[in-house]
Amino acid sequence: MTKPHARPSPEEIKEKQDLEDALEEGLEETFPGSDPVNVTQPAPSRGDGHVKRSD
């Protein structure tokens, strides 16, 4: 017999909602576009050495 799924905690619900909101915002800001939406930024490459990023 399998156990029923536990309900997500309020923290898990908030984290999932924050991620969904960030993805939706990224989609709205890039529409129309052909590239998929990504919440995280890739690590800087050597060519990006002159660019200052905020964390």
PDBQT receptor file of N, H, CA, C and O in Angstrom, charges set to zero:
ATOM      1  N   MET A   1       0.844  -1.172   0.000  1.00  0.00    +0.000 N 
ATOM      2  CA  MET A   1       0.000   0.000   0.000  1.00  0.00    +0.000 C 
ATOM      3  C   MET A   1       0.895   1.243   0.000  1.00  0.00    +0.000 C 
ATOM      4  O   MET A   1       1.947   1.247   0.640  1.00  0.00    +0.000 OA
ATOM      5  N   THR A   2       0.489   2.279  -0.703  1.00  0.00    +0.000 N 
ATOM      6  H   THR A   2      -0.365   2.275  -1.223  1.00  0.00    +0.000 HD
ATOM      7  CA  THR A   2       1.275   3.510  -0.770  1.00  0.00    +0.000 C 
ATOM      8  C   THR A   2       0.740   4.522   0.228  1.00  0.00    +0.000 C 
ATOM      9  O   THR A   2      -0.442   4.522   0.570  1.00  0.00    +0.000 OA
ATOM     10  N   LYS A   3       1.627   5.375   0.681  1.00  0.00    +0.000 N 
ATOM     11  H   LYS A   3       2.588   5.375   0.403  1.00  0.00    +0.000 HD
ATOM     12  CA  LYS A   3       1.243   6.433   1.623  1.00  0.00    +0.000 C 
ATOM     13  C   LYS A   3       0.646   7.602   0.851  1.00  0.00    +0.000 C 
ATOM     14  O   LYS A   3       1.082   7.887  -0.264  1.00  0.00    +0.000 OA
ATOM     15  N   PRO A   4      -0.327   8.272   1.413  1.00  0.00    +0.000 N 
ATOM     16  CA  PRO A   4      -0.848   9.474   0.749  1.00  0.00    +0.000 C 
ATOM     17  C   PRO A   4       0.205  10.579   0.782  1.00  0.00    +0.000 C 
ATOM     18  O   PRO A   4       1.037  10.636   1.687  1.00  0.00    +0.000 OA
ATOM     19  N   HIS A   5       0.154  11.432  -0.198  1.00  0.00    +0.000 N 
ATOM     20  H   HIS A   5      -0.522  11.386  -0.933  1.00  0.00    +0.000 HD
ATOM     21  CA  HIS A   5       1.110  12.544  -0.259  1.00  0.00    +0.000 C 
ATOM     22  C   HIS A   5       0.824  13.535   0.859  1.00  0.00    +0.000 C 
ATOM     23  O   HIS A   5      -0.327  13.861   1.148  1.00  0.00    +0.000 OA
ATOM     24  N   ALA A   6       1.893  14.001   1.473  1.00  0.00    +0.000 N 
ATOM     25  H   ALA A   6       2.828  13.736   1.238  1.00  0.00    +0.000 HD
ATOM     26  CA  ALA A   6       1.756  15.037   2.500  1.00  0.00    +0.000 C 
ATOM     27  C   ALA A   6       1.511  16.378   1.816  1.00  0.00    +0.000 C 
ATOM     28  O   ALA A   6       1.998  16.622   0.712  1.00  0.00    +0.000 OA
ATOM     29  N   ARG A   7       0.771  17.216   2.464  1.00  0.00    +0.000 N 
ATOM     30  H   ARG A   7       0.375  17.017   3.361  1.00  0.00    +0.000 HD
ATOM     31  CA  ARG A   7       0.528  18.550   1.914  1.00  0.00    +0.000 C 
ATOM     32  C   ARG A   7       1.820  19.361   1.977  1.00  0.00    +0.000 C 
ATOM     33  O   ARG A   7       2.598  19.223   2.920  1.00  0.00    +0.000 OA
ATOM     34  N   PRO A   8       2.045  20.207   0.968  1.00  0.00    +0.000 N 
ATOM     35  CA  PRO A   8       3.259  21.035   0.995  1.00  0.00    +0.000 C 
ATOM     36  C   PRO A   8       3.193  22.047   2.139  1.00  0.00    +0.000 C 
ATOM     37  O   PRO A   8       2.120  22.519   2.514  1.00  0.00    +0.000 OA
ATOM     38  N   SER A   9       4.356  22.360   2.674  1.00  0.00    +0.000 N 
ATOM     39  H   SER A   9       5.227  21.976   2.369  1.00  0.00    +0.000 HD
ATOM     40  CA  SER A   9       4.424  23.340   3.755  1.00  0.00    +0.000 C 
ATOM     41  C   SER A   9       4.195  24.735   3.186  1.00  0.00    +0.000 C 
ATOM     42  O   SER A   9       4.336  24.942   1.981  1.00  0.00    +0.000 OA
ATOM     43  N   PRO A  10       3.843  25.695   4.042  1.00  0.00    +0.000 N 
ATOM     44  CA  PRO A  10       3.679  27.073   3.566  1.00  0.00    +0.000 C 
ATOM     45  C   PRO A  10       4.951  27.617   2.895  1.00  0.00    +0.000 C 
ATOM     46  O   PRO A  10       4.871  28.392   1.942  1.00  0.00    +0.000 OA
ATOM     47  N   GLU A  11       6.123  27.204   3.400  1.00  0.00    +0.000 N 
ATOM     48  H   GLU A  11       6.187  26.575   4.174  1.00  0.00    +0.000 HD
ATOM     49  CA  GLU A  11       7.382  27.651   2.805  1.00  0.00    +0.000 C 
ATOM     50  C   GLU A  11       7.531  27.097   1.385  1.00  0.00    +0.000 C 
ATOM     51  O   GLU A  11       7.969  27.807   0.480  1.00  0.00    +0.000 OA
ATOM     52  N   GLU A  12       7.164  25.824   1.198  1.00  0.00    +0.000 N 
ATOM     53  H   GLU A  12       6.809  25.247   1.933  1.00  0.00    +0.000 HD
ATOM     54  CA  GLU A  12       7.249  25.222  -0.128  1.00  0.00    +0.000 C 
ATOM     55  C   GLU A  12       6.276  25.891  -1.097  1.00  0.00    +0.000 C 
ATOM     56  O   GLU A  12       6.605  26.116  -2.262  1.00  0.00    +0.000 OA
ATOM     57  N   ILE A  13       5.096  26.200  -0.616  1.00  0.00    +0.000 N 
ATOM     58  H   ILE A  13       4.829  26.017   0.330  1.00  0.00    +0.000 HD
ATOM     59  CA  ILE A  13       4.097  26.869  -1.451  1.00  0.00    +0.000 C 
ATOM     60  C   ILE A  13       4.605  28.242  -1.868  1.00  0.00    +0.000 C 
ATOM     61  O   ILE A  13       4.487  28.619  -3.034  1.00  0.00    +0.000 OA
ATOM     62  N   LYS A  14       5.180  29.005  -0.908  1.00  0.00    +0.000 N 
ATOM     63  H   LYS A  14       5.276  28.698   0.039  1.00  0.00    +0.000 HD
ATOM     64  CA  LYS A  14       5.697  30.341  -1.211  1.00  0.00    +0.000 C 
ATOM     65  C   LYS A  14       6.865  30.259  -2.198  1.00  0.00    +0.000 C 
ATOM     66  O   LYS A  14       6.947  31.059  -3.130  1.00  0.00    +0.000 OA
ATOM     67  N   GLU A  15       7.761  29.302  -1.997  1.00  0.00    +0.000 N 
ATOM     68  H   GLU A  15       7.695  28.652  -1.240  1.00  0.00    +0.000 HD
ATOM     69  CA  GLU A  15       8.906  29.153  -2.893  1.00  0.00    +0.000 C 
ATOM     70  C   GLU A  15       8.437  28.835  -4.319  1.00  0.00    +0.000 C 
ATOM     71  O   GLU A  15       8.952  29.394  -5.287  1.00  0.00    +0.000 OA
ATOM     72  N   LYS A  16       7.468  27.943  -4.438  1.00  0.00    +0.000 N 
ATOM     73  H   LYS A  16       7.049  27.489  -3.652  1.00  0.00    +0.000 HD
ATOM     74  CA  LYS A  16       6.950  27.599  -5.762  1.00  0.00    +0.000 C 
ATOM     75  C   LYS A  16       6.263  28.803  -6.407  1.00  0.00    +0.000 C 
ATOM     76  O   LYS A  16       6.419  29.035  -7.606  1.00  0.00    +0.000 OA
ATOM     77  N   GLN A  17       5.505  29.569  -5.621  1.00  0.00    +0.000 N 
ATOM     78  H   GLN A  17       5.378  29.381  -4.647  1.00  0.00    +0.000 HD
ATOM     79  CA  GLN A  17       4.816  30.740  -6.158  1.00  0.00    +0.000 C 
ATOM     80  C   GLN A  17       5.819  31.811  -6.590  1.00  0.00    +0.000 C 
ATOM     81  O   GLN A  17       5.635  32.456  -7.623  1.00  0.00    +0.000 OA
ATOM     82  N   ASP A  18       6.881  32.000  -5.799  1.00  0.00    +0.000 N 
ATOM     83  H   ASP A  18       7.030  31.476  -4.961  1.00  0.00    +0.000 HD
ATOM     84  CA  ASP A  18       7.926  32.971  -6.160  1.00  0.00    +0.000 C 
ATOM     85  C   ASP A  18       8.589  32.583  -7.478  1.00  0.00    +0.000 C 
ATOM     86  O   ASP A  18       8.850  33.442  -8.319  1.00  0.00    +0.000 OA
ATOM     87  N   LEU A  19       8.864  31.279  -7.661  1.00  0.00    +0.000 N 
ATOM     88  H   LEU A  19       8.651  30.580  -6.978  1.00  0.00    +0.000 HD
ATOM     89  CA  LEU A  19       9.467  30.811  -8.897  1.00  0.00    +0.000 C 
ATOM     90  C   LEU A  19       8.518  31.030 -10.074  1.00  0.00    +0.000 C 
ATOM     91  O   LEU A  19       8.935  31.493 -11.136  1.00  0.00    +0.000 OA
ATOM     92  N   GLU A  20       7.257  30.699  -9.886  1.00  0.00    +0.000 N 
ATOM     93  H   GLU A  20       6.918  30.323  -9.024  1.00  0.00    +0.000 HD
ATOM     94  CA  GLU A  20       6.264  30.909 -10.945  1.00  0.00    +0.000 C 
ATOM     95  C   GLU A  20       6.156  32.387 -11.306  1.00  0.00    +0.000 C 
ATOM     96  O   GLU A  20       6.058  32.734 -12.483  1.00  0.00    +0.000 OA
ATOM     97  N   ASP A  21       6.175  33.261 -10.295  1.00  0.00    +0.000 N 
ATOM     98  H   ASP A  21       6.255  32.979  -9.339  1.00  0.00    +0.000 HD
ATOM     99  CA  ASP A  21       6.099  34.703 -10.541  1.00  0.00    +0.000 C 
ATOM    100  C   ASP A  21       7.317  35.190 -11.328  1.00  0.00    +0.000 C 
ATOM    101  O   ASP A  21       7.188  35.997 -12.249  1.00  0.00    +0.000 OA
ATOM    102  N   ALA A  22       8.513  34.687 -10.954  1.00  0.00    +0.000 N 
ATOM    103  H   ALA A  22       8.618  34.031 -10.206  1.00  0.00    +0.000 HD
ATOM    104  CA  ALA A  22       9.733  35.090 -11.650  1.00  0.00    +0.000 C 
ATOM    105  C   ALA A  22       9.710  34.613 -13.102  1.00  0.00    +0.000 C 
ATOM    106  O   ALA A  22      10.110  35.351 -14.003  1.00  0.00    +0.000 OA
ATOM    107  N   LEU A  23       9.248  33.400 -13.331  1.00  0.00    +0.000 N 
ATOM    108  H   LEU A  23       8.923  32.801 -12.599  1.00  0.00    +0.000 HD
ATOM    109  CA  LEU A  23       9.160  32.894 -14.695  1.00  0.00    +0.000 C 
ATOM    110  C   LEU A  23       8.150  33.693 -15.517  1.00  0.00    +0.000 C 
ATOM    111  O   LEU A  23       8.398  34.003 -16.682  1.00  0.00    +0.000 OA
ATOM    112  N   GLU A  24       7.019  34.024 -14.909  1.00  0.00    +0.000 N 
ATOM    113  H   GLU A  24       6.818  33.773 -13.962  1.00  0.00    +0.000 HD
ATOM    114  CA  GLU A  24       5.994  34.805 -15.606  1.00  0.00    +0.000 C 
ATOM    115  C   GLU A  24       6.520  36.198 -15.953  1.00  0.00    +0.000 C 
ATOM    116  O   GLU A  24       6.291  36.693 -17.057  1.00  0.00    +0.000 OA
ATOM    117  N   GLU A  25       7.221  36.827 -15.013  1.00  0.00    +0.000 N 
ATOM    118  H   GLU A  25       7.407  36.425 -14.117  1.00  0.00    +0.000 HD
ATOM    119  CA  GLU A  25       7.793  38.147 -15.267  1.00  0.00    +0.000 C 
ATOM    120  C   GLU A  25       8.809  38.082 -16.404  1.00  0.00    +0.000 C 
ATOM    121  O   GLU A  25       8.825  38.946 -17.281  1.00  0.00    +0.000 OA
ATOM    122  N   GLY A  26       9.653  37.055 -16.385  1.00  0.00    +0.000 N 
ATOM    123  H   GLY A  26       9.639  36.353 -15.673  1.00  0.00    +0.000 HD
ATOM    124  CA  GLY A  26      10.634  36.895 -17.454  1.00  0.00    +0.000 C 
ATOM    125  C   GLY A  26       9.969  36.682 -18.797  1.00  0.00    +0.000 C 
ATOM    126  O   GLY A  26      10.439  37.196 -19.812  1.00  0.00    +0.000 OA
ATOM    127  N   LEU A  27       8.892  35.936 -18.815  1.00  0.00    +0.000 N 
ATOM    128  H   LEU A  27       8.510  35.519 -17.990  1.00  0.00    +0.000 HD
ATOM    129  CA  LEU A  27       8.168  35.696 -20.057  1.00  0.00    +0.000 C 
ATOM    130  C   LEU A  27       7.562  36.987 -20.587  1.00  0.00    +0.000 C 
ATOM    131  O   LEU A  27       7.639  37.270 -21.782  1.00  0.00    +0.000 OA
ATOM    132  N   GLU A  28       6.957  37.772 -19.692  1.00  0.00    +0.000 N 
ATOM    133  H   GLU A  28       6.894  37.542 -18.721  1.00  0.00    +0.000 HD
ATOM    134  CA  GLU A  28       6.341  39.036 -20.103  1.00  0.00    +0.000 C 
ATOM    135  C   GLU A  28       7.378  40.024 -20.626  1.00  0.00    +0.000 C 
ATOM    136  O   GLU A  28       7.117  40.753 -21.584  1.00  0.00    +0.000 OA
ATOM    137  N   GLU A  29       8.556  40.050 -19.998  1.00  0.00    +0.000 N 
ATOM    138  H   GLU A  29       8.768  39.458 -19.220  1.00  0.00    +0.000 HD
ATOM    139  CA  GLU A  29       9.586  40.997 -20.401  1.00  0.00    +0.000 C 
ATOM    140  C   GLU A  29      10.264  40.614 -21.713  1.00  0.00    +0.000 C 
ATOM    141  O   GLU A  29      10.861  41.470 -22.365  1.00  0.00    +0.000 OA
ATOM    142  N   THR A  30      10.186  39.366 -22.106  1.00  0.00    +0.000 N 
ATOM    143  H   THR A  30       9.701  38.671 -21.577  1.00  0.00    +0.000 HD
ATOM    144  CA  THR A  30      10.864  38.932 -23.324  1.00  0.00    +0.000 C 
ATOM    145  C   THR A  30       9.901  38.628 -24.462  1.00  0.00    +0.000 C 
ATOM    146  O   THR A  30      10.337  38.211 -25.535  1.00  0.00    +0.000 OA
ATOM    147  N   PHE A  31       8.618  38.824 -24.259  1.00  0.00    +0.000 N 
ATOM    148  H   PHE A  31       8.263  39.163 -23.388  1.00  0.00    +0.000 HD
ATOM    149  CA  PHE A  31       7.641  38.506 -25.299  1.00  0.00    +0.000 C 
ATOM    150  C   PHE A  31       7.615  39.597 -26.348  1.00  0.00    +0.000 C 
ATOM    151  O   PHE A  31       7.697  40.758 -25.947  1.00  0.00    +0.000 OA
ATOM    152  N   PRO A  32       7.513  39.367 -27.598  1.00  0.00    +0.000 N 
ATOM    153  CA  PRO A  32       7.671  38.050 -28.210  1.00  0.00    +0.000 C 
ATOM    154  C   PRO A  32       9.145  37.737 -28.390  1.00  0.00    +0.000 C 
ATOM    155  O   PRO A  32       9.943  38.624 -28.694  1.00  0.00    +0.000 OA
ATOM    156  N   GLY A  33       9.490  36.525 -28.209  1.00  0.00    +0.000 N 
ATOM    157  H   GLY A  33       8.842  35.805 -27.962  1.00  0.00    +0.000 HD
ATOM    158  CA  GLY A  33      10.880  36.111 -28.358  1.00  0.00    +0.000 C 
ATOM    159  C   GLY A  33      10.962  34.640 -28.654  1.00  0.00    +0.000 C 
ATOM    160  O   GLY A  33      10.004  33.896 -28.444  1.00  0.00    +0.000 OA
ATOM    161  N   SER A  34      12.096  34.226 -29.138  1.00  0.00    +0.000 N 
ATOM    162  H   SER A  34      12.874  34.830 -29.309  1.00  0.00    +0.000 HD
ATOM    163  CA  SER A  34      12.253  32.831 -29.499  1.00  0.00    +0.000 C 
ATOM    164  C   SER A  34      13.040  32.042 -28.465  1.00  0.00    +0.000 C 
ATOM    165  O   SER A  34      13.021  30.811 -28.483  1.00  0.00    +0.000 OA
ATOM    166  N   ASP A  35      13.730  32.731 -27.568  1.00  0.00    +0.000 N 
ATOM    167  H   ASP A  35      13.746  33.730 -27.554  1.00  0.00    +0.000 HD
ATOM    168  CA  ASP A  35      14.535  32.039 -26.567  1.00  0.00    +0.000 C 
ATOM    169  C   ASP A  35      13.675  31.664 -25.368  1.00  0.00    +0.000 C 
ATOM    170  O   ASP A  35      12.788  32.428 -24.989  1.00  0.00    +0.000 OA
ATOM    171  N   PRO A  36      13.918  30.504 -24.765  1.00  0.00    +0.000 N 
ATOM    172  CA  PRO A  36      13.152  30.118 -23.583  1.00  0.00    +0.000 C 
ATOM    173  C   PRO A  36      13.506  31.004 -22.389  1.00  0.00    +0.000 C 
ATOM    174  O   PRO A  36      14.613  31.536 -22.309  1.00  0.00    +0.000 OA
ATOM    175  N   VAL A  37      12.573  31.155 -21.482  1.00  0.00    +0.000 N 
ATOM    176  H   VAL A  37      11.674  30.723 -21.548  1.00  0.00    +0.000 HD
ATOM    177  CA  VAL A  37      12.768  31.949 -20.282  1.00  0.00    +0.000 C 
ATOM    178  C   VAL A  37      13.634  31.184 -19.298  1.00  0.00    +0.000 C 
ATOM    179  O   VAL A  37      13.471  29.975 -19.136  1.00  0.00    +0.000 OA
ATOM    180  N   ASN A  38      14.561  31.883 -18.635  1.00  0.00    +0.000 N 
ATOM    181  H   ASN A  38      14.694  32.866 -18.767  1.00  0.00    +0.000 HD
ATOM    182  CA  ASN A  38      15.434  31.273 -17.649  1.00  0.00    +0.000 C 
ATOM    183  C   ASN A  38      15.524  32.204 -16.450  1.00  0.00    +0.000 C 
ATOM    184  O   ASN A  38      15.836  33.385 -16.604  1.00  0.00    +0.000 OA
ATOM    185  N   VAL A  39      15.255  31.685 -15.260  1.00  0.00    +0.000 N 
ATOM    186  H   VAL A  39      15.001  30.726 -15.135  1.00  0.00    +0.000 HD
ATOM    187  CA  VAL A  39      15.279  32.509 -14.059  1.00  0.00    +0.000 C 
ATOM    188  C   VAL A  39      16.706  32.827 -13.639  1.00  0.00    +0.000 C 
ATOM    189  O   VAL A  39      16.970  33.927 -13.154  1.00  0.00    +0.000 OA
ATOM    190  N   THR A  40      17.621  31.899 -13.811  1.00  0.00    +0.000 N 
ATOM    191  H   THR A  40      17.407  31.005 -14.205  1.00  0.00    +0.000 HD
ATOM    192  CA  THR A  40      19.003  32.112 -13.387  1.00  0.00    +0.000 C 
ATOM    193  C   THR A  40      19.850  32.610 -14.552  1.00  0.00    +0.000 C 
ATOM    194  O   THR A  40      19.511  32.405 -15.718  1.00  0.00    +0.000 OA
ATOM    195  N   GLN A  41      20.946  33.262 -14.218  1.00  0.00    +0.000 N 
ATOM    196  H   GLN A  41      21.221  33.429 -13.271  1.00  0.00    +0.000 HD
ATOM    197  CA  GLN A  41      21.873  33.730 -15.239  1.00  0.00    +0.000 C 
ATOM    198  C   GLN A  41      23.086  32.809 -15.247  1.00  0.00    +0.000 C 
ATOM    199  O   GLN A  41      23.517  32.348 -14.190  1.00  0.00    +0.000 OA
ATOM    200  N   PRO A  42      23.637  32.538 -16.417  1.00  0.00    +0.000 N 
ATOM    201  CA  PRO A  42      24.834  31.701 -16.473  1.00  0.00    +0.000 C 
ATOM    202  C   PRO A  42      26.028  32.440 -15.867  1.00  0.00    +0.000 C 
ATOM    203  O   PRO A  42      26.033  33.665 -15.749  1.00  0.00    +0.000 OA
ATOM    204  N   ALA A  43      27.016  31.670 -15.497  1.00  0.00    +0.000 N 
ATOM    205  H   ALA A  43      27.011  30.675 -15.593  1.00  0.00    +0.000 HD
ATOM    206  CA  ALA A  43      28.243  32.272 -14.966  1.00  0.00    +0.000 C 
ATOM    207  C   ALA A  43      28.884  33.126 -16.050  1.00  0.00    +0.000 C 
ATOM    208  O   ALA A  43      28.780  32.798 -17.232  1.00  0.00    +0.000 OA
ATOM    209  N   PRO A  44      29.550  34.227 -15.666  1.00  0.00    +0.000 N 
ATOM    210  CA  PRO A  44      30.181  35.078 -16.669  1.00  0.00    +0.000 C 
ATOM    211  C   PRO A  44      31.305  34.338 -17.403  1.00  0.00    +0.000 C 
ATOM    212  O   PRO A  44      32.011  33.518 -16.816  1.00  0.00    +0.000 OA
ATOM    213  N   SER A  45      31.453  34.637 -18.670  1.00  0.00    +0.000 N 
ATOM    214  H   SER A  45      30.879  35.304 -19.147  1.00  0.00    +0.000 HD
ATOM    215  CA  SER A  45      32.529  34.052 -19.463  1.00  0.00    +0.000 C 
ATOM    216  C   SER A  45      33.732  34.991 -19.427  1.00  0.00    +0.000 C 
ATOM    217  O   SER A  45      33.655  36.083 -18.865  1.00  0.00    +0.000 OA
ATOM    218  N   ARG A  46      34.827  34.570 -20.020  1.00  0.00    +0.000 N 
ATOM    219  H   ARG A  46      34.889  33.683 -20.477  1.00  0.00    +0.000 HD
ATOM    220  CA  ARG A  46      36.023  35.431 -20.049  1.00  0.00    +0.000 C 
ATOM    221  C   ARG A  46      35.732  36.753 -20.740  1.00  0.00    +0.000 C 
ATOM    222  O   ARG A  46      36.247  37.797 -20.341  1.00  0.00    +0.000 OA
ATOM    223  N   GLY A  47      34.919  36.706 -21.761  1.00  0.00    +0.000 N 
ATOM    224  H   GLY A  47      34.501  35.858 -22.085  1.00  0.00    +0.000 HD
ATOM    225  CA  GLY A  47      34.582  37.926 -22.503  1.00  0.00    +0.000 C 
ATOM    226  C   GLY A  47      33.734  38.901 -21.701  1.00  0.00    +0.000 C 
ATOM    227  O   GLY A  47      33.618  40.070 -22.067  1.00  0.00    +0.000 OA
ATOM    228  N   ASP A  48      33.142  38.430 -20.609  1.00  0.00    +0.000 N 
ATOM    229  H   ASP A  48      33.237  37.480 -20.311  1.00  0.00    +0.000 HD
ATOM    230  CA  ASP A  48      32.314  39.278 -19.759  1.00  0.00    +0.000 C 
ATOM    231  C   ASP A  48      33.097  39.923 -18.625  1.00  0.00    +0.000 C 
ATOM    232  O   ASP A  48      32.490  40.510 -17.729  1.00  0.00    +0.000 OA
ATOM    233  N   GLY A  49      34.407  39.835 -18.632  1.00  0.00    +0.000 N 
ATOM    234  H   GLY A  49      34.900  39.358 -19.359  1.00  0.00    +0.000 HD
ATOM    235  CA  GLY A  49      35.223  40.339 -17.542  1.00  0.00    +0.000 C 
ATOM    236  C   GLY A  49      35.029  41.827 -17.282  1.00  0.00    +0.000 C 
ATOM    237  O   GLY A  49      35.209  42.280 -16.152  1.00  0.00    +0.000 OA
ATOM    238  N   HIS A  50      34.669  42.584 -18.290  1.00  0.00    +0.000 N 
ATOM    239  H   HIS A  50      34.522  42.216 -19.208  1.00  0.00    +0.000 HD
ATOM    240  CA  HIS A  50      34.481  44.020 -18.135  1.00  0.00    +0.000 C 
ATOM    241  C   HIS A  50      33.091  44.377 -17.618  1.00  0.00    +0.000 C 
ATOM    242  O   HIS A  50      32.851  45.532 -17.265  1.00  0.00    +0.000 OA
ATOM    243  N   VAL A  51      32.168  43.415 -17.565  1.00  0.00    +0.000 N 
ATOM    244  H   VAL A  51      32.363  42.477 -17.852  1.00  0.00    +0.000 HD
ATOM    245  CA  VAL A  51      30.793  43.658 -17.148  1.00  0.00    +0.000 C 
ATOM    246  C   VAL A  51      30.658  43.421 -15.659  1.00  0.00    +0.000 C 
ATOM    247  O   VAL A  51      31.064  42.375 -15.153  1.00  0.00    +0.000 OA
ATOM    248  N   LYS A  52      30.088  44.393 -14.950  1.00  0.00    +0.000 N 
ATOM    249  H   LYS A  52      29.758  45.243 -15.361  1.00  0.00    +0.000 HD
ATOM    250  CA  LYS A  52      29.877  44.224 -13.508  1.00  0.00    +0.000 C 
ATOM    251  C   LYS A  52      28.442  43.777 -13.285  1.00  0.00    +0.000 C 
ATOM    252  O   LYS A  52      27.504  44.445 -13.720  1.00  0.00    +0.000 OA
ATOM    253  N   ARG A  53      28.270  42.648 -12.610  1.00  0.00    +0.000 N 
ATOM    254  H   ARG A  53      29.032  42.104 -12.258  1.00  0.00    +0.000 HD
ATOM    255  CA  ARG A  53      26.939  42.116 -12.321  1.00  0.00    +0.000 C 
ATOM    256  C   ARG A  53      26.641  42.271 -10.843  1.00  0.00    +0.000 C 
ATOM    257  O   ARG A  53      27.530  42.166  -9.998  1.00  0.00    +0.000 OA
ATOM    258  N   SER A  54      25.377  42.523 -10.547  1.00  0.00    +0.000 N 
ATOM    259  H   SER A  54      24.655  42.608 -11.233  1.00  0.00    +0.000 HD
ATOM    260  CA  SER A  54      24.974  42.535  -9.143  1.00  0.00    +0.000 C 
ATOM    261  C   SER A  54      24.418  41.169  -8.807  1.00  0.00    +0.000 C 
ATOM    262  O   SER A  54      23.739  40.558  -9.633  1.00  0.00    +0.000 OA
ATOM    263  N   ASP A  55      24.695  40.676  -7.606  1.00  0.00    +0.000 N 
ATOM    264  H   ASP A  55      25.247  41.172  -6.936  1.00  0.00    +0.000 HD
ATOM    265  CA  ASP A  55      24.217  39.341  -7.184  1.00  0.00    +0.000 C 
ATOM    266  C   ASP A  55      22.921  39.417  -6.457  1.00  0.00    +0.000 C 
ATOM    267  O   ASP A  55      22.388  38.390  -6.038  1.00  0.00    +0.000 OA
TER     268      ASP A  55
